[in-house]
Amino acid sequence: MPEPTTAPEGSAPVERSAARPYDADVIVVGAGPAGSSAAYHLATAGLDVLLLEKTAFPREKVCGDGLTPRAVKELIGMGIDTSPEAGWLHNQGLRIVGGGHHLQLPWPDLASFPPYGLVRTRYDFDEILARAAQKAGARLHERTNVTGPVLDRAGRITGVTARTTNEDGTRGPERTLTAPLVLAADGNSSRLSLAMGLRRREDRPMGVAVRTYYTSPRHDDDWLESWLELWTADESGKQSLLPGYGWIFGVGDGTVNVGLGILNTSTAFQHVDYKDLLKRWLDQTPAEWGFRDENMTQPVRGAALPMGFNRQPHYSRGMLLIGDAGGMVNPFNGEGIAYAMESGRIAADVVAQALARETPDARERALTAYPATLKDVYGGYYTLGRVFVKLIGDPRVMQYATKYGLPRPTLMRFTLKMLANLTDPSGGDAMDRVINGLSKVAPAA
Ligand SMILES: Cc1cc2nc3c(=O)[nH]c(=O)nc-3n(C[C@H](O)[C@H](O)[C@H](O)COP(=O)(O)OP(=O)(O)OC[C@H]3O[C@@H](n4cnc5c(N)ncnc54)[C@H](O)[C@@H]3O)c2cc1C
């Protein structure tokens, strides 16, 4: 049995007894969209959840702040009010700019997803989710940095060590917190996974994205806008089209989130100066939009996008990986929030079922449902995504697709459904059937 422990400052006292030897039923490490959504669903299922977050809310997080109907569905499922009155900027679809074309594609009309997307900065988005988890009963500890796993003799995780930073910046002592199951929701670099020996797979696509904010008259645009033409020049001066896109997402508060993301499948990837690329692209946009240095409200900052299940297995030795920690960003469009929230919900459901089983063997069997469900839900689609990112890594393919694809509205409606993973699983239209069929026949990632 683990050592008795004390909870971090400011938390409810932990009661321990022979019947309840752990500090919690589940520990969730990281209160980003994955961790907070998992904690919400675990608490709603009646489990005692400790949600540990190294920062304090509200806090900034480098992101594009764009939410597709997939993410909206998850927010609604957590009982979050997504109305404009509650501060959300609604959008009706995607505007694509490239090859001399402007195309507006409304979000598809589906039974399975709401017909609108949203924009909200991560500054308060993440706090809204964390507070929803807290309201559902999860015990959230902010300023609590998880420093490593606690293992039993068999190498199974039975808790974590954590260090709390006080409000005045001084650090508290390292403590041990225990639970039979731990969810790693600590983002792309997932130090907890690394400490458990789970490294990043190099054979999966990876993106890099940078973003900043400008004050702009375009702040209340109710379309998400993406620009497909990001050009770079090699040493000889030869121009080539990069696999990726630039985005312009109005935030609704007088500012616009502008950024770009590039995939690692092109030869140019290693040599791209992202800040320079962003500046060169924005210098071509009309001056009245305001995307010039004097209107910039935040520095250009970037981070990696871990795609197509780049860290596996998603369950091993008492630990489940959710969100970016498990490499769940969609390779087709770089969207990560919806997949973080969905994997948090799926993991919570599996954990609730497993903890209700009587014997350790039965629990372990139930937990294998988590990687299996992820493979069922996303495996084939992510494999198609890998093929897609490989193809567009060739500048000629990207150029061809932009030039000949964009003028064809039906093809582009199909492309939007494919890239945003928005179909009805049954009873959908012919496009849905083609996409679902392809995802089913592709081997799981
Ligand atoms: C520039 C950029 C633009 C993007 N734009 C979009 C977009 O528009 N839409 C979209 O859907 N996705 C976008 N993404 C992807 C999206 O940001 C991620 O996929 C998403 O944040 C993943 O959520 P997560 O909860 O898994 O991880 P994170 O959001 O990274 O959350 C991890 C949490 O864990 C905490 N943590 C880390 N280590 C510890 C520790 N040791 N102890 C305690 N806590 C810890 C962190 O503080 C953080 O709160 C973008 C990414 C980038 C880089």
The ligand as a Gaussian input file, in Angstrom:
#p B3LYP/6-31G(d) Opt

LIG

0 1
 C       -0.193000      27.766000     -32.561000
 C       -1.234000      26.704000     -32.322000
 C       -2.511000      26.887000     -32.800000
 C       -3.503000      25.935000     -32.562000
 N       -4.764000      26.204000     -32.988000
 C       -5.759000      25.333000     -32.703000
 C       -7.111000      25.672000     -33.038000
 O       -7.410000      26.759000     -33.544000
 N       -8.073000      24.755000     -32.747000
 C       -7.802000      23.548000     -32.162000
 O       -8.716000      22.746000     -31.957000
 N       -6.527000      23.225000     -31.812000
 C       -5.506000      24.086000     -32.048000
 N       -4.222000      23.795000     -31.650000
 C       -3.972000      22.524000     -30.937000
 C       -4.448000      22.609000     -29.483000
 O       -3.883000      23.757000     -28.885000
 C       -4.052000      21.365000     -28.683000
 O       -4.325000      20.215000     -29.434000
 C       -4.817000      21.290000     -27.349000
 O       -4.447000      22.355000     -26.507000
 C       -4.549000      19.963000     -26.634000
 O       -5.162000      19.953000     -25.369000
 P       -4.538000      19.095000     -24.171000
 O       -5.458000      19.281000     -23.020000
 O       -4.225000      17.737000     -24.633000
 O       -3.118000      19.762000     -23.877000
 P       -2.783000      21.271000     -23.391000
 O       -3.781000      22.232000     -23.871000
 O       -1.345000      21.477000     -23.750000
 O       -2.906000      21.179000     -21.817000
 C       -1.957000      20.533000     -21.010000
 C       -2.100000      21.079000     -19.585000
 O       -1.244000      20.324000     -18.736000
 C       -0.567000      21.209000     -17.872000
 N        0.673000      20.542000     -17.470000
 C        1.734000      20.231000     -18.254000
 N        2.685000      19.607000     -17.524000
 C        2.195000      19.514000     -16.266000
 C        2.704000      18.980000     -15.055000
 N        3.913000      18.418000     -15.019000
 N        1.975000      19.053000     -13.938000
 C        0.741000      19.630000     -13.957000
 N        0.205000      20.163000     -15.079000
 C        0.914000      20.100000     -16.203000
 C       -0.356000      22.458000     -18.727000
 O       -0.095000      23.598000     -17.929000
 C       -1.666000      22.538000     -19.471000
 O       -2.647000      23.237000     -18.756000
 C       -3.202000      24.729000     -31.877000
 C       -1.898000      24.524000     -31.407000
 C       -0.913000      25.498000     -31.624000
 C        0.475000      25.263000     -31.102000

